[in-house]
Amino acid sequence: MSKKRWLKYFTISLVTVIIGTGLEFFWTSLASTAVHSTYLLEHQLLKVTNRENSEYPIKIVQRRVRPTEVWPFVYEKIPDLPLENDYISKDTGEVNTEETLVSRLIRYHFYVKGRAPNYRFDWKLTLADYLGANDYLQSSVYPGNDSLTENPMEGDRLAIQQLTRSQRNALVNRLVDIFGGNPNPPSIPEVEQRGNSGGSAPRAPVILQPGGADLLKP
């Protein structure tokens, strides 16, 4: 091969290598940029997702109030409602004063019947169950059956049946106000313990979270 032809061949090869290397560098840089952009986008999305799925739900969870903790609000406004809280706990062997008529009524409404808490009609259906005008109460699933030495169903049914129409209406209205989001939640009352002897003793108030009543919206 002549020197001139060899030089021409070498020049073509060198140009080919340079062009190939340049293209490879270009595509590598482009891919790196795309990966970096994708990472930044994913990072931003992760921040937004964490903000949406962490920050706000945490606030909701911290402010959540259990339905079974609101019964003192009812007795505060309707103090003449019977407490029916002289039943003995199976675990402690002592009277469980937290097991009140209204507490069991709420649990029956929520957990046994699965009814909405913010509609007056649903609460009236629950009262109708106690009055024998709608559905029948079942002792095996009635609140307190598993935790108390005596099933409170019959006593609760009798207590509800002995309420006047105005008392029942006041009870329904109070429950709807609480679970419907009363913008001015009441203070926690000191409910009195009333036993079979007719005596009474002050009971320490149940501590609820501030603003709990307006957070019980469905």
C-alpha positions in Angstrom: 0.0 0.0 0.0 1.4 3.4 -1.0 2.1 6.0 1.6 -0.5 8.3 0.1 -3.2 5.7 0.2 -2.3 4.6 3.7 -2.5 8.2 4.9 -5.9 8.6 3.4 -7.1 5.4 5.0 -5.7 6.5 8.4 -7.4 9.9 8.1 -10.8 8.3 7.3 -10.4 5.9 10.2 -9.5 8.8 12.6 -12.4 10.9 11.5 -14.8 7.9 12.0 -13.4 7.2 15.5 -13.8 10.9 16.4 -17.4 11.1 15.1 -18.3 7.8 16.8 -16.8 9.0 20.1 -18.6 12.3 19.8 -21.9 10.6 19.2 -21.4 8.3 22.1 -20.6 11.2 24.4 -23.6 13.1 23.1 -26.0 10.2 23.8 -24.4 9.5 27.2 -24.8 13.2 28.2 -28.4 13.2 26.9 -29.2 10.0 28.9 -27.6 11.4 32.0 -29.6 14.6 31.7 -32.8 12.7 31.2 -32.1 10.5 34.3 -31.2 13.6 36.4 -34.4 15.3 35.3 -36.5 12.2 36.0 -34.9 12.0 39.5 -35.7 15.7 40.2 -39.3 15.1 39.0 -39.7 12.0 41.1 -38.1 13.8 44.1 -40.6 16.7 43.7 -43.5 14.3 43.4 -42.3 12.4 46.5 -42.3 15.6 48.4 -45.8 16.5 47.3 -47.0 12.9 48.0 -45.4 12.9 51.4 -47.0 16.2 52.2 -50.4 14.9 51.1 -50.2 11.5 52.6 -48.4 12.3 55.8 -48.8 15.9 56.9 -52.5 16.3 56.5 -53.6 12.8 57.6 -51.5 13.2 60.7 -53.4 16.3 61.6 -56.7 14.4 61.1 -55.6 11.4 63.2 -54.4 13.7 66.0 -57.8 15.4 66.1 -59.9 12.3 65.7 -62.4 11.5 68.5 -64.0 8.1 69.0 -67.8 8.1 69.0 -68.0 6.3 72.3 -66.3 9.2 74.1 -69.0 11.8 73.4 -71.7 10.5 75.8 -71.0 13.1 78.5 -72.0 15.8 76.0 -75.5 14.3 76.0 -75.9 14.1 79.7 -74.6 17.7 80.0 -77.6 19.0 78.1 -80.1 16.4 79.2 -79.3 15.7 82.9 -82.5 13.9 83.6 -81.6 11.0 81.3 -81.0 7.8 83.3 -77.4 6.8 83.5 -77.9 3.0 83.9 -74.2 2.7 84.8 -74.4 0.4 87.8 -73.4 -2.8 85.9 -70.3 -4.8 87.0 -67.4 -5.3 84.7 -66.3 -8.9 84.1 -62.7 -7.9 84.0 -62.4 -5.9 87.2 -65.4 -7.2 89.2 -66.3 -3.6 90.0 -69.0 -1.2 88.8 -68.1 0.3 85.4 -69.5 3.8 85.6 -68.3 4.5 82.0 -70.9 2.0 80.8 -73.9 4.3 80.5 -77.2 4.0 78.7 -76.2 6.6 76.1 -72.8 5.1 75.6 -74.4 1.7 74.7 -77.0 3.4 72.6 -74.3 5.1 70.5 -72.4 1.8 70.2 -75.5 0.0 69.1 -76.3 2.7 66.5 -72.7 2.6 65.1 -71.4 -0.9 65.5 -74.5 -3.1 65.6 -76.7 -1.4 63.1 -74.1 0.6 61.1 -76.3 3.7 60.8 -75.3 7.2 59.9 -74.5 9.4 63.0 -75.6 12.8 61.6 -79.1 12.1 60.4 -82.1 12.5 62.7 -84.1 9.8 60.9 -81.4 7.2 61.7 -81.3 8.0 65.4 -85.1 7.7 65.4 -84.8 4.3 63.8 -82.5 3.3 66.6 -84.9 4.5 69.3 -87.7 2.7 67.5 -85.7 -0.5 67.9 -85.7 0.0 71.7 -89.4 0.8 71.6 -90.1 -2.4 69.6 -91.5 -0.5 66.7 -88.8 -1.1 64.1 -86.2 -3.9 64.5 -85.7 -6.3 67.4 -82.7 -5.9 69.8 -80.6 -9.1 69.9 -79.0 -9.8 73.3 -76.0 -11.7 71.8 -74.7 -8.6 70.0 -75.9 -5.9 72.3 -73.2 -3.6 73.7 -72.0 -4.7 77.1 -73.0 -8.3 76.7 -69.4 -9.5 76.6 -67.9 -7.1 79.1 -70.5 -6.9 81.9 -71.7 -9.6 84.2 -75.3 -8.9 83.3 -76.6 -8.1 79.8 -77.9 -4.5 80.0 -80.2 -4.8 77.0 -83.5 -5.3 78.9 -82.7 -2.5 81.4 -81.8 -0.2 78.6 -84.9 -1.0 76.6 -87.0 -0.3 79.7 -85.2 3.0 80.3 -85.8 4.2 76.8 -89.4 3.1 76.9 -89.9 5.2 80.0 -88.6 8.4 78.5 -91.2 11.0 77.5 -91.6 12.1 73.9 -89.8 15.4 74.7 -86.9 13.5 76.2 -86.5 11.3 73.2 -86.7 14.2 70.9 -84.1 16.1 72.9 -81.9 13.0 72.9 -82.1 12.7 69.1 -81.5 16.4 68.6 -78.5 16.4 70.9 -76.9 13.4 69.1 -77.4 15.0 65.7 -75.9 18.3 67.0 -72.8 16.5 68.3 -72.1 14.2 65.3 -73.3 16.8 62.8 -70.5 19.2 63.7 -71.7 21.7 66.3 -69.4 24.7 65.7 -69.6 25.5 69.5 -68.8 22.3 71.3 -69.9 22.2 74.9 -67.6 21.9 77.9 -67.2 18.5 79.5 -69.7 17.9 82.2 -69.3 16.3 85.5 -71.8 13.5 85.3 -73.2 12.3 88.6 -73.3 8.6 89.4 -76.7 7.4 90.3 -77.0 3.9 91.7 -79.9 1.8 92.9 -79.7 3.4 96.3 -80.7 6.7 94.9 -77.5 8.4 96.1 -75.2 10.4 93.9 -71.5 11.2 93.8 -69.6 13.5 91.5 -67.6 11.8 88.8 -64.5 13.2 87.2 -65.1 14.5 83.7 -64.0 12.5 80.7 -61.2 14.4 78.9 -61.9 14.9 75.2 -59.8 16.7 72.6 -60.5 20.4 72.1 -62.9 20.9 69.2 -63.8 17.3 69.1 -67.5 17.7 68.5 -67.1 19.5 65.1 -64.6 16.8 63.9 -67.2 14.1 63.9 -68.5 14.9 60.5 -68.9 11.9 58.2 
